[in-house]
Amino acid sequence: MTEPHYSIQRMSRDDLQIAIDWAAAEGWNPGLHDAECFYAADPTGFLIGRLGDQAIATISAVKYGHSFGFIGFYLVKPEYRGQGYGIQLWNAALDTLQGRTIGLDGVLVQQSNYQKSGFQLAYRNIRYAGVGGGEPTSHAEVVDLSNVPFETIAAYDQLFFSGDRVQFLRCWINQPDSTALGILRNNTLVGYGVIRACRQGYKIGPLFADRPTFAEALFIALTATTPAGAPIYLDVPEINAAAVNLAEHYEMKPVFETARMYTQAAPDLPYDRLFGVTTFELG
């Protein structure tokens, strides 16, 4: 009997839902509307491995601008692991990002494998879990992000990211079942954050702010939009001590961590103002 042919193809929008569902099965707790915004970031940036007609492996290799890319959704169905299908897909994904600095958030046990492909550890990201609810904010400078011109938001976001993600951002801050808030001081945007509904609870991400007090005001305001007692999550760069302190001050507990790795030197970003990662899958 002839073995089924293994092929690597670009994902369709419908295929991306397969990767989202597999990620959920792995306990990654994706957002309810992640697929739409992820696909908007780069419709060519998702690959799927099929054995015959059966999907058995997925990966994302999203391109931002001309010089940066990010790997995520690297998943192989358990019964097909260790047979070479995953590494073929991995290599195909890397080929699509040739000439770019590439980042990823990898589980710690895979760190040595990623190093074999030229990735080096930059720092750890820690997922903190807490509970939602609380009183609505009375902070006079916290505003609904829809009241801020999109060009202003995009310019601020660009300070914290290595490539152009305008298409992703436009979708991300307007997705259903989410709240996006900013802080305006003297008509200047000095911080913003998004909270979105996930398979379990809610995730805050990103959370960017010029000062720890601004980050805290946004955190309180975003958390207050969720039901009392609902699980909330914040993915914190460990190298930002103020971000770690914020999570711990509100009695959040570490439940998961990743190794943020890059193929070249870590981007020169204002990590002291980066309080919450947008997403482990797309950076």
C-alpha positions in Angstrom: 0.0 0.0 0.0 1.4 3.4 -1.0 2.2 5.7 1.9 0.2 9.0 1.8 2.1 11.9 0.4 3.3 14.6 2.9 2.8 18.1 1.5 3.3 21.6 3.0 0.9 24.2 1.9 -0.1 27.8 2.8 -3.0 27.9 5.2 -6.3 29.3 4.2 -8.3 31.4 6.7 -10.3 28.3 7.5 -7.1 26.2 8.0 -6.0 28.7 10.6 -8.8 27.7 12.8 -7.2 24.2 13.0 -4.1 25.7 14.5 -6.1 27.7 17.0 -8.0 24.6 18.1 -4.9 22.6 18.4 -3.3 25.4 20.5 -6.4 25.3 22.7 -6.0 21.6 23.2 -2.4 22.2 24.2 -3.6 24.5 27.0 -2.4 27.8 25.3 -5.9 29.3 25.8 -6.2 31.4 22.6 -8.6 34.3 22.3 -12.0 33.8 20.9 -11.3 36.0 17.8 -7.6 35.6 17.4 -7.8 33.9 14.0 -9.2 36.9 12.3 -6.5 39.3 13.5 -3.7 36.8 13.1 -4.6 36.2 9.5 -4.9 40.0 8.9 -1.3 40.4 10.1 0.0 38.3 7.1 -2.3 36.1 5.1 0.8 34.4 3.6 2.4 33.7 7.0 0.8 30.3 8.0 1.8 26.9 6.8 0.1 23.5 7.2 1.5 20.0 6.8 -0.8 17.4 5.4 -0.4 13.6 5.1 -2.6 12.9 2.2 -5.7 14.9 3.0 -5.2 14.9 6.8 -3.8 18.0 8.6 -1.0 16.8 10.9 1.2 19.9 11.5 1.0 23.7 11.7 3.3 26.6 12.0 3.1 30.4 11.6 5.9 32.5 10.1 4.4 36.0 10.0 6.3 38.7 8.2 6.3 42.2 9.6 7.6 44.9 7.2 10.8 44.0 5.4 13.2 42.9 8.2 11.3 41.1 11.0 9.4 37.8 11.3 7.9 35.8 14.2 7.4 32.0 14.5 4.4 30.5 16.3 1.8 27.8 16.3 4.5 25.1 15.8 2.3 22.0 16.5 2.4 18.4 15.3 -0.4 16.0 16.2 0.8 13.8 18.9 0.7 10.5 17.0 2.9 12.0 14.2 5.6 13.5 16.4 9.2 12.2 16.1 8.7 11.2 12.4 10.3 14.2 10.7 7.1 15.9 9.6 7.5 18.8 12.1 11.1 19.6 11.2 10.2 19.7 7.5 7.5 22.2 8.3 9.9 24.2 10.6 12.5 24.4 7.8 9.9 25.5 5.3 8.8 28.3 7.6 12.3 29.5 8.2 12.9 29.6 4.5 10.0 32.0 4.1 11.7 34.4 6.6 15.2 34.3 5.1 17.1 37.6 5.6 15.0 38.7 8.5 15.5 38.8 12.2 13.2 36.1 13.6 11.6 35.9 17.0 9.6 33.3 18.9 8.2 32.5 22.3 9.2 28.9 22.9 8.4 26.5 25.7 11.5 26.1 27.8 12.0 22.4 27.1 12.4 23.2 23.4 15.0 26.0 23.9 18.0 23.8 23.0 16.3 22.7 19.8 15.7 26.3 18.7 19.3 27.1 19.5 20.3 24.5 16.8 18.5 26.8 14.3 20.4 29.9 15.4 18.0 31.2 18.0 19.4 32.7 21.2 17.6 33.4 24.5 16.9 37.1 25.1 14.7 36.8 28.2 11.8 35.0 29.7 8.1 35.9 29.5 6.0 34.8 32.4 2.2 34.3 32.3 0.6 35.4 35.4 -3.0 34.4 36.4 -5.3 36.4 38.6 -9.0 37.1 39.0 -11.1 39.8 37.3 -13.7 42.2 38.4 -13.3 45.3 40.6 -14.7 48.8 40.5 -14.7 50.7 37.2 -11.8 53.2 37.0 -12.2 56.7 38.1 -8.9 57.7 36.6 -9.6 60.8 34.6 -6.9 60.2 32.0 -8.1 56.7 31.0 -10.1 56.8 27.8 -11.7 54.4 25.4 -9.1 53.8 22.6 -11.8 54.5 20.0 -11.5 58.2 21.0 -7.8 58.3 19.9 -6.9 58.6 16.2 -5.7 55.3 14.8 -2.5 57.0 13.5 -1.7 58.0 17.0 -2.2 54.5 18.3 -0.1 53.0 15.5 2.8 55.4 16.1 2.8 54.6 19.8 2.6 50.8 19.2 5.5 51.0 16.8 7.8 52.0 19.7 7.3 48.6 21.2 7.5 46.3 18.2 10.2 45.5 15.7 8.2 45.6 12.5 5.1 47.1 10.8 2.0 45.5 12.2 -0.6 48.1 11.3 -3.1 45.7 9.7 -2.9 43.4 12.8 -3.3 46.4 15.1 -6.3 47.7 13.4 -8.1 44.4 13.9 -6.7 43.7 17.4 -8.0 46.9 19.0 -11.4 46.5 17.4 -12.1 42.8 17.9 -15.4 41.6 19.4 -15.5 40.6 23.1 -12.7 43.0 24.0 -11.9 46.3 25.5 -9.1 48.7 24.4 -8.2 51.6 26.6 -5.6 54.3 26.5 -4.2 57.0 28.8 -4.0 60.5 27.5 -2.0 63.2 29.3 -2.0 66.6 27.8 -3.5 65.1 24.6 -0.6 62.8 24.3 -1.0 59.0 24.3 1.2 57.7 27.2 -0.1 54.1 27.4 -2.6 51.6 26.1 -3.9 48.1 26.7 -6.3 45.6 25.4 -8.2 42.8 27.2 -9.9 40.1 25.2 -12.1 37.1 25.9 -10.3 33.7 25.6 -11.4 30.1 25.7 -10.9 30.5 29.5 -11.2 33.9 31.1 -9.5 37.0 29.6 -6.0 38.0 28.6 -4.5 41.5 28.8 -2.2 42.2 25.9 -0.6 44.3 25.0 0.0 46.6 28.0 2.3 49.4 27.1 2.8 52.5 29.3 5.4 55.3 29.8 5.2 54.9 33.6 4.3 52.1 36.1 1.5 54.2 37.5 0.0 54.4 34.0 0.3 50.7 33.5 -1.4 50.1 36.9 -4.3 52.5 36.0 -4.8 50.6 32.7 -4.6 47.2 34.4 -7.2 48.2 37.0 -9.5 49.7 34.3 -9.2 46.7 32.0 -9.7 44.1 34.8 -12.8 45.9 35.9 -14.5 45.2 32.6 -14.5 41.4 33.3 -16.9 39.5 35.6 -15.9 39.3 39.2 -13.8 36.2 39.8 -13.2 35.4 36.1 -9.7 34.2 35.3 -7.4 36.9 33.9 -3.9 36.6 32.5 -1.0 38.9 31.8 2.1 37.9 30.0 5.0 39.8 31.5 8.6 40.2 30.3 10.7 39.1 33.2 13.3 41.8 32.5 10.7 44.5 33.4 10.9 44.5 37.2 8.0 47.0 37.5 5.8 44.7 35.4 6.6 41.7 37.6 5.8 43.9 40.7 2.5 44.9 39.1 1.4 41.3 38.6 2.5 40.3 42.1 1.0 43.3 43.8 -2.4 42.2 42.5 -1.7 38.7 43.7 -1.4 37.1 40.3 0.5 33.8 40.2 3.0 32.5 37.6 1.4 29.6 35.7 3.5 29.3 32.5 6.6 30.8 30.9 8.3 31.0 27.5 11.7 31.7 26.3 11.7 34.8 24.0 14.4 34.0 21.5 15.8 35.7 18.4 18.1 34.7 15.5 20.0 38.0 16.0 20.5 40.5 18.8 17.3 41.2 20.7 15.6 44.3 19.3 16.3 47.6 21.1 12.9 48.2 22.6 11.8 50.1 25.7 11.4 47.0 27.9 10.9 49.2 31.0 7.6 50.4 29.4 6.5 47.0 28.1 4.3 45.6 30.8 2.4 43.0 28.8 3.1 41.0 25.7 0.5 41.2 22.9 0.5 37.5 22.2 3.0 34.6 22.4 1.9 33.4 18.9 2.6 36.6 17.0 4.9 38.6 19.2 
